[in-house]
Amino acid sequence: MKKLFYGDVFGNLVFIPKRRALYLAQLTQAVHTASTWEELSSLLTWDQWRELRTYLFESIEYAFEDFAQEKLEEDPEAPLSAAWEEYRRIPPGRRMPLEDDPFSPEQIPGFCDGDWPAWPAQEMLDWVPESIQSRFGHNEETLLNGSFLNFDPAQEDAIVAAFREEGYTCQRNDDLVLQASGYPLKPDEGSRPEKETLRAADRASPAPDDSSTSARTETGADSDESLPEGSAAEVSVAEGTARPRCYYLGEMLLCPQCGEIFGPWGCWETTGENSSDTVPELPPRENWSMAEWQHCGCPRQNPEKPEPRWPGFDFNKLVELCHCCGLEPVRSGSKFSVWFCEECKERVCRLNAEYQRVVIPLGRHSVHSGLLLTGSQAKDPAEVSYFVHRVREMEESIDRVRKAARASVLLNLQKLGFPLTECVLLWKYLSAPGRAQLDKAEAFQRLCSQFGIHP
């Protein structure tokens, strides 16, 4: 049986297939909740994020590679870092967004015009059986967005009966269908908004109900591995105004050999009712959207056996320690992930600005090292040779950063009184007495010494 949700959207009875309704409702929730592009990506499923990025790429004016090539053609001697800084000043929506860019829905091309996301009332024209459309529906036109299918709510019983005759099951859920149609609910009481207050710029949004929350469980990746239960203190809550996702890191460990984090982790959707100082209870395993195992940097027993990439990740790593101080956890898993906490990142950026070149890369991507090979340069053997030389230099710089990261973590373990012969629970390391007294400036000096610099 094919299940439908339906509801009254301001005088139109809208029907949406179950998975599509959950998908669009969660999309609306995320778009009206996120304050940065990084937060938006964390609120979306992998399929939703991929759809949005594809839509953006087809709609934007500038991708960095094309923009940088134009600048290099104007001034071949100009440093790539200058093109990157100029590119960052272009508003998101005209260029591809970066993780730390502030987010508002209006930055998505077509959002204010109703071209994105999809309109369920219009989609009904494509899938509702012709017999039901011709008997109960009215094809209505809009000035800008084309036609849509309208069903009179007064004929609800007859329309639902007709769908059932076609093999559908129908469940009424006005709030879910309203959200799936692009309208956020009021955050306090979860009531339906007044029609005249609904604007694309309205960012108010409630915590999702059980139906919309389950979208991540249905569409996200799953794993046969289950994580052991832990105390409330071992639960890490993701940052964000609505706090829609929780991460369980309670069993993750710190390796005393390589200084990296490893072990099981998982995440699940939450109702957003937890305050910043409240740790939620672990939900049943079937409600989790992901459960994975992160490896450290030590050699694996079966390195030739490839590990499937986690959905939504460029590589299988959720969290790392700052590669300078080794004291702060930083998000990972993206090719654009930055290795440093905010304080250490500021020091690295100041150093690079002082030397007017990238001495210490901020991350693993070639852009972090100021490297780019344009299409025209790729045809020039001399340019390719020089690019290969720079890539080797970048790899050497990355090795230096990793050596400094390992040294900082092992030194921190010693200073905090942990034995270097045993793995340490991550949360114990991060909450160890005396951690606040460890000097980040001293760690930065150690990092610089790897590059022969003494700031």
C-alpha positions as CSV (number, residue, x, y, z in Angstrom):
1,M,0.0,0.0,0.0
2,K,1.2,3.5,-0.9
3,K,0.9,5.9,2.1
4,L,-0.1,9.5,1.8
5,F,-0.2,12.4,4.2
6,Y,-2.7,15.1,3.5
7,G,-3.8,18.4,5.0
8,D,-5.5,21.7,4.4
9,V,-3.0,24.3,3.2
10,F,-5.1,27.5,3.2
11,G,-8.1,26.2,1.4
12,N,-6.4,23.6,-0.7
13,L,-6.4,19.9,0.3
14,V,-2.8,18.8,-0.5
15,F,-1.7,15.2,-0.7
16,I,1.9,14.1,-0.5
17,P,3.5,10.7,-0.5
18,K,4.9,9.8,2.9
19,R,8.6,9.8,2.2
20,R,8.3,13.0,0.2
21,A,6.3,14.7,2.9
22,L,9.0,13.9,5.6
23,Y,11.7,14.9,3.2
24,L,10.3,18.3,2.5
25,A,9.2,19.0,6.0
26,Q,12.7,18.4,7.3
27,L,14.0,20.6,4.6
28,T,11.7,23.4,5.7
29,Q,12.7,22.9,9.3
30,A,16.4,23.1,8.5
31,V,16.2,26.1,6.2
32,H,14.3,28.1,8.8
33,T,16.5,27.1,11.7
34,A,20.2,27.2,10.5
35,S,22.2,30.3,11.1
36,T,25.3,29.2,9.1
37,W,25.9,27.0,6.1
38,E,27.7,24.5,8.2
39,E,24.7,24.2,10.5
40,L,22.4,23.9,7.5
41,S,24.5,21.0,6.2
42,S,24.4,19.3,9.6
43,L,20.5,19.6,9.7
44,L,20.0,18.0,6.3
45,T,20.2,14.4,5.2
46,W,22.9,13.5,2.7
47,D,20.3,13.4,-0.1
48,Q,18.9,16.8,0.8
49,W,22.4,18.4,1.0
50,R,23.4,16.9,-2.3
51,E,20.2,18.1,-4.0
52,L,20.8,21.6,-2.6
53,R,24.5,21.8,-3.6
54,T,23.6,20.6,-7.1
55,Y,20.9,23.2,-7.4
56,L,23.3,25.9,-6.1
57,F,26.1,24.9,-8.5
58,E,23.6,25.2,-11.4
59,S,22.4,28.6,-10.2
60,I,25.4,30.5,-8.9
61,E,27.5,33.0,-10.9
62,Y,30.9,32.0,-9.6
63,A,32.7,28.8,-8.7
64,F,36.1,29.4,-7.2
65,E,38.0,27.6,-9.9
66,D,36.5,29.8,-12.6
67,F,36.8,32.9,-10.6
68,A,40.5,32.2,-9.8
69,Q,41.2,31.5,-13.4
70,E,39.8,34.9,-14.4
71,K,41.9,36.6,-11.8
72,L,45.1,34.8,-12.9
73,E,44.4,35.8,-16.5
74,E,44.1,39.4,-15.4
75,D,47.3,39.3,-13.3
76,P,49.4,36.1,-13.6
77,E,51.7,37.3,-10.7
78,A,48.8,37.8,-8.2
79,P,48.9,35.3,-5.3
80,L,46.0,32.8,-5.2
81,S,45.3,33.9,-1.6
82,A,44.2,37.3,-2.9
83,A,41.7,35.7,-5.3
84,W,40.4,33.5,-2.4
85,E,39.9,36.5,-0.2
86,E,38.1,38.4,-3.0
87,Y,36.0,35.3,-3.7
88,R,34.9,35.2,0.0
89,R,33.6,38.7,-0.2
90,I,31.1,37.7,-2.9
91,P,27.8,37.1,-1.2
92,P,26.7,33.4,-0.8
93,G,24.1,32.7,-3.5
94,R,26.3,34.4,-6.1
95,R,29.1,32.0,-5.2
96,M,29.2,28.6,-3.6
97,P,28.8,29.0,0.2
98,L,31.5,28.2,2.7
99,E,31.0,26.4,6.0
100,D,31.4,29.5,8.2
101,D,29.2,31.8,6.0
102,P,26.1,33.2,7.8
103,F,23.0,31.6,6.3
104,S,19.6,32.9,5.5
105,P,17.1,31.3,3.1
106,E,17.1,34.3,0.8
107,Q,20.7,33.4,-0.2
108,I,19.3,30.3,-2.1
109,P,18.6,31.3,-5.7
110,G,14.9,31.2,-6.4
111,F,13.8,30.8,-2.7
112,C,12.0,34.2,-2.5
113,D,10.4,33.5,-5.9
114,G,9.0,30.2,-4.8
115,D,11.2,28.2,-7.3
116,W,12.9,26.3,-4.5
117,P,12.2,24.0,-2.8
118,A,9.6,21.9,-4.6
119,W,5.9,22.8,-4.3
120,P,3.8,19.8,-3.3
121,A,0.5,21.3,-4.7
122,Q,2.3,21.5,-8.1
123,E,3.9,18.1,-7.8
124,M,0.4,16.6,-7.4
125,L,-0.1,17.3,-11.1
126,D,2.6,14.7,-11.9
127,W,1.5,11.7,-9.7
128,V,-2.2,12.0,-8.7
129,P,-4.2,9.5,-10.8
130,E,-5.9,11.3,-13.8
131,S,-9.2,9.9,-12.7
132,I,-9.0,11.7,-9.3
133,Q,-7.7,14.9,-10.9
134,S,-10.5,15.1,-13.5
135,R,-13.2,14.2,-10.9
136,F,-12.2,16.4,-8.0
137,G,-9.3,18.6,-8.9
138,H,-9.1,22.1,-10.4
139,N,-5.9,23.1,-12.3
140,E,-5.2,26.6,-11.3
141,E,-2.6,29.1,-12.6
142,T,-0.3,31.4,-10.8
143,L,1.3,34.5,-12.2
144,L,5.0,33.4,-11.7
145,N,5.1,29.7,-10.6
146,G,3.0,27.9,-13.1
147,S,-0.1,25.7,-12.4
148,F,-1.0,23.6,-9.4
149,L,-3.7,21.2,-8.4
150,N,-6.4,22.4,-6.1
151,F,-8.8,20.1,-4.1
152,D,-11.8,21.5,-2.2
153,P,-11.5,20.6,1.5
154,A,-15.3,20.2,1.6
155,Q,-14.9,17.1,-0.6
156,E,-12.4,15.5,1.8
157,D,-14.2,12.2,2.4
158,A,-14.9,11.6,-1.2
159,I,-11.4,12.4,-2.3
160,V,-9.8,10.2,0.4
161,A,-12.2,7.4,-0.6
162,A,-11.1,7.8,-4.3
163,F,-7.4,7.5,-3.3
164,R,-8.2,4.4,-1.3
165,E,-9.8,2.8,-4.4
166,E,-6.5,3.5,-6.2
167,G,-4.6,1.6,-3.6
168,Y,-3.4,4.4,-1.3
169,T,-3.8,4.8,2.5
170,C,-4.3,8.4,3.6
171,Q,-3.5,10.0,7.0
172,R,-4.4,13.6,7.8
173,N,-1.5,15.7,9.3
174,D,-2.1,19.3,8.7
175,D,1.1,20.6,10.4
176,L,3.3,18.1,8.6
177,V,1.8,19.0,5.2
178,L,2.0,22.7,5.9
179,Q,5.7,22.3,6.7
180,A,6.3,20.2,3.6
181,S,4.7,23.0,1.6
182,G,7.4,25.4,2.9
183,Y,5.7,27.1,5.8
184,P,7.3,26.9,9.2
185,L,5.1,26.7,12.3
186,K,5.3,29.1,15.2
187,P,8.1,28.0,17.5
188,D,6.3,28.4,20.9
189,E,3.0,26.7,20.7
190,G,3.5,24.8,17.4
191,S,0.3,26.4,16.0
192,R,-0.4,27.0,12.3
193,P,0.8,30.4,11.1
194,E,-1.5,33.1,9.8
195,K,-1.5,33.2,6.1
196,E,-0.5,36.9,5.8
197,T,2.6,36.3,8.1
198,L,4.1,33.6,5.9
199,R,7.1,35.0,4.2
200,A,10.3,33.4,2.8
201,A,12.3,35.5,5.2
202,D,10.3,34.3,8.3
203,R,12.9,32.3,10.2
204,A,10.7,31.1,13.1
205,S,10.4,27.4,13.3
206,P,9.4,24.8,15.9
207,A,11.1,21.6,16.9
208,P,9.9,18.9,14.5
209,D,7.2,16.5,15.6
210,D,7.6,12.7,15.6
211,S,6.7,12.4,11.9
212,S,9.1,15.0,10.6
213,T,11.9,13.9,12.9
214,S,11.8,10.4,11.6
215,A,12.8,11.6,8.1
216,R,16.4,11.4,9.1
217,T,16.0,7.8,10.4
218,E,14.3,6.7,7.2
219,T,16.6,8.4,4.7
220,G,19.9,8.4,6.6
221,A,22.5,5.6,6.6
222,D,22.2,2.8,9.1
223,S,24.7,0.3,10.4
224,D,24.6,-3.1,12.0
225,E,27.1,-1.9,14.7
226,S,25.4,-0.7,17.9
227,L,26.9,1.5,20.4
228,P,27.1,0.7,24.1
229,E,25.0,2.7,26.4
230,G,26.6,5.3,28.6
231,S,25.9,7.8,31.3
232,A,24.3,11.2,30.5
233,A,27.7,12.8,30.9
234,E,28.9,10.8,27.9
235,V,26.5,12.4,25.5
236,S,27.7,15.3,23.3
237,V,25.0,17.6,22.0
238,A,25.5,19.3,18.7
239,E,25.6,23.1,18.7
240,G,22.8,25.2,17.2
241,T,19.7,27.2,18.1
242,A,17.3,24.3,17.7
243,R,19.7,21.6,18.8
244,P,18.1,19.1,16.4
245,R,20.9,16.5,16.4
246,C,22.7,14.8,19.3
247,Y,26.1,13.0,19.0
248,Y,27.1,10.2,21.3
249,L,30.9,10.2,21.9
250,G,30.9,8.6,25.3
251,E,32.9,5.5,24.2
252,M,35.4,7.3,22.0
253,L,39.1,7.0,23.0
254,L,42.4,8.8,22.6
255,C,45.2,6.7,21.3
256,P,48.5,7.1,23.2
257,Q,50.5,5.9,20.2
258,C,49.3,8.3,17.4
259,G,47.5,10.8,19.5
260,E,44.3,10.5,17.5
261,I,40.6,9.9,18.4
262,F,39.1,6.5,17.7
263,G,36.1,4.4,18.6
264,P,32.3,4.2,18.2
265,W,30.0,7.2,17.7
266,G,26.4,7.7,16.8
267,C,23.8,10.4,16.3
268,W,20.1,10.8,16.4
269,E,17.5,13.5,15.9
270,T,16.0,15.2,18.9
271,T,12.9,17.3,19.5
272,G,15.1,20.4,20.4
273,E,13.6,20.6,23.9
274,N,16.9,20.3,25.6
275,S,18.5,23.5,26.9
276,S,22.2,24.1,26.5
277,D,22.9,22.8,30.0
278,T,20.7,19.7,29.7
279,V,22.0,16.4,28.4
280,P,19.4,14.2,26.7
281,E,18.8,10.5,27.5
282,L,20.1,8.0,25.0
283,P,17.1,7.0,22.7
284,P,16.5,3.4,21.6
285,R,18.9,2.2,19.0
286,E,16.3,2.0,16.2
287,N,15.8,5.8,16.5
288,W,19.5,6.5,15.7
289,S,20.3,7.8,12.2
290,M,23.9,6.8,12.2
291,A,26.2,4.5,14.2
292,E,29.8,4.2,13.0
293,W,33.4,3.4,14.1
294,Q,36.2,6.0,13.7
295,H,39.7,4.7,13.2
296,C,42.8,6.4,14.6
297,G,46.1,6.9,12.6
298,C,47.7,3.7,13.7
299,P,48.2,1.0,11.0
300,R,45.2,-1.2,10.5
301,Q,45.2,-5.0,10.4
302,N,43.5,-5.1,7.0
303,P,44.4,-1.8,5.2
304,E,43.7,-3.4,1.8
305,K,40.0,-3.8,2.7
306,P,38.3,-0.5,1.8
307,E,35.9,0.9,4.3
308,P,32.6,2.3,2.9
309,R,32.4,6.1,3.1
310,W,29.9,7.4,5.6
311,P,26.9,9.2,4.1
312,G,27.5,13.0,4.0
313,F,31.3,12.7,4.7
314,D,34.3,13.2,2.3
315,F,36.3,10.8,4.5
316,N,35.4,8.7,7.6
317,K,36.3,11.0,10.5
318,L,33.8,12.9,12.7
319,V,36.0,14.6,15.2
320,E,39.7,15.5,15.7
321,L,41.7,17.4,18.3
322,C,43.1,20.8,17.3
323,H,46.3,20.1,15.5
324,C,48.1,22.9,17.4
325,C,47.0,22.8,21.1
326,G,45.5,19.3,21.1
327,L,43.0,20.5,23.7
328,E,39.8,21.3,21.7
329,P,37.7,18.9,19.6
330,V,37.0,20.2,16.1
331,R,34.6,18.8,13.5
332,S,36.0,16.8,10.7
333,G,34.9,14.7,7.7
334,S,34.9,17.4,5.1
335,K,37.7,18.1,2.6
336,F,37.4,21.7,3.7
337,S,37.5,20.9,7.5
338,V,39.9,23.2,9.4
339,W,42.4,21.5,11.7
340,F,42.5,24.2,14.4
341,C,40.3,25.6,17.2
342,E,39.4,29.2,16.9
343,E,42.2,30.5,19.1
344,C,44.9,28.5,17.3
345,K,43.4,29.2,13.9
346,E,43.7,32.9,14.5
347,R,47.4,32.5,15.4
348,V,48.0,30.5,12.2
349,C,46.2,33.1,10.0
350,R,48.2,36.0,11.6
351,L,51.4,34.1,10.9
352,N,50.5,33.4,7.3
353,A,49.5,37.0,6.8
354,E,52.8,38.2,8.2
355,Y,54.8,36.0,5.8
356,Q,52.3,36.9,2.9
357,R,52.1,33.2,2.0
358,V,50.7,30.0,3.3
359,V,53.4,28.7,5.7
360,I,51.1,26.6,7.9
361,P,48.0,25.2,6.0
362,L,44.7,25.4,7.8
363,G,43.5,22.0,6.5
364,R,44.1,19.2,4.0
365,H,42.5,20.8,0.9
366,S,44.9,22.3,-1.7
367,V,42.9,25.6,-1.3
368,H,44.2,25.7,2.3
369,S,47.7,25.8,0.9
370,G,46.9,28.4,-1.9
371,L,47.2,25.8,-4.7
372,L,45.1,25.7,-7.8
373,L,45.7,24.4,-11.3
374,T,43.4,26.1,-13.8
375,G,42.3,24.6,-17.1
376,S,44.7,26.7,-19.2
377,Q,47.6,25.9,-16.8
378,A,46.9,22.2,-17.0
379,K,47.8,22.3,-20.7
380,D,51.3,23.8,-20.0
381,P,53.9,21.2,-19.0
382,A,55.9,23.8,-17.1
383,E,52.8,24.8,-15.0
384,V,52.0,21.2,-14.3
385,S,55.5,20.5,-13.2
386,Y,55.5,23.5,-10.9
387,F,52.1,22.5,-9.5
388,V,53.4,19.0,-8.7
389,H,56.4,20.6,-6.9
390,R,54.0,22.7,-4.9
391,V,51.8,19.7,-4.0
392,R,54.9,17.9,-2.7
393,E,55.7,20.9,-0.6
394,M,52.1,20.9,0.7
395,E,52.4,17.2,1.6
396,E,55.5,18.0,3.6
397,S,53.7,20.8,5.4
398,I,50.8,18.5,6.2
399,D,53.3,16.0,7.7
400,R,54.8,18.7,9.9
401,V,51.4,19.8,11.2
402,R,50.6,16.2,12.0
403,K,53.9,15.7,13.8
404,A,53.2,18.8,15.9
405,A,49.6,17.6,16.6
406,R,50.8,14.2,17.9
407,A,53.5,15.8,20.0
408,S,51.0,18.2,21.6
409,V,48.5,15.5,22.5
410,L,51.1,13.2,24.0
411,L,52.6,16.0,26.0
412,N,49.2,17.0,27.2
413,L,48.5,13.4,28.3
414,Q,51.8,13.4,30.3
415,K,51.0,16.8,31.9
416,L,47.5,15.7,32.9
417,G,48.8,12.6,34.5
418,F,47.5,10.0,32.0
419,P,49.8,7.0,31.4
420,L,51.1,6.7,27.8
421,T,50.5,2.9,27.9
422,E,46.7,3.0,28.0
423,C,44.0,4.5,25.8
424,V,42.1,7.3,27.5
425,L,38.4,8.0,27.2
426,L,38.0,11.2,25.2
427,W,35.5,12.8,27.7
428,K,37.9,12.2,30.6
429,Y,40.7,13.8,28.7
430,L,38.6,16.9,27.8
431,S,37.4,17.3,31.4
432,A,40.7,16.5,33.2
433,P,41.6,18.8,36.1
434,G,44.5,21.1,35.0
435,R,43.5,21.2,31.3
436,A,42.7,24.9,31.6
437,Q,46.3,25.6,32.7
438,L,47.9,24.1,29.6
439,D,49.3,26.9,27.4
440,K,48.0,27.2,23.8
441,A,50.6,29.8,23.0
442,E,53.4,27.4,23.9
443,A,51.7,24.8,21.7
444,F,51.8,27.3,18.8
445,Q,55.5,27.8,19.3
446,R,56.0,24.0,19.0
447,L,54.0,24.0,15.8
448,C,56.0,26.9,14.4
449,S,59.3,25.1,15.3
450,Q,58.3,22.3,12.9
451,F,58.6,24.9,10.1
452,G,61.8,26.4,11.4
453,I,60.0,29.5,12.6
454,H,60.3,31.1,16.0
455,P,57.6,33.7,16.5
